[in-house]
Amino acid sequence: MLSLTLGPVFKALADPTRRWFVEAMLDGHVRLLEFAEMFPLSLPTVLYHLRVLEECGLLRSRKEGEMRLYSLRPEGLLEAEAWLRQILWSRYRPRLGSLPEDWRLPPR
């Protein structure tokens, strides 16, 4: 069954701009102004998308001097990843057997 906490994550990731932002942070933190340089968006629009990602738990921000840095919270993606693995595995289980231990949903 889909966890209620996954709704905001999948809703946030439904937007291609926010998926681009997540991909931009795969190698580490990104400064706010770097987002504005990477994407043809106004600063208020960039801030809106970053806030959505932060509120659903996919990223964190911190202030360093005059800069605001954003980075991924990998744990924010773990439950979604586990759920997707479980759903995908259910399709192949009749042919391949039981769900691998590392593909199971974490205990609550």
Secondary structure, 3 states (H helix, E strand, C coil): CCCCCHHHHHHHHCCHHHHHHHHHCCCCCEEHHHHHHHCCCCHHHHHHHHHHHHHCCCEEEEEECCEEEEEECHHHHHHHHHHHHHHHHHHHHHHHCCCCHHHCCCCC
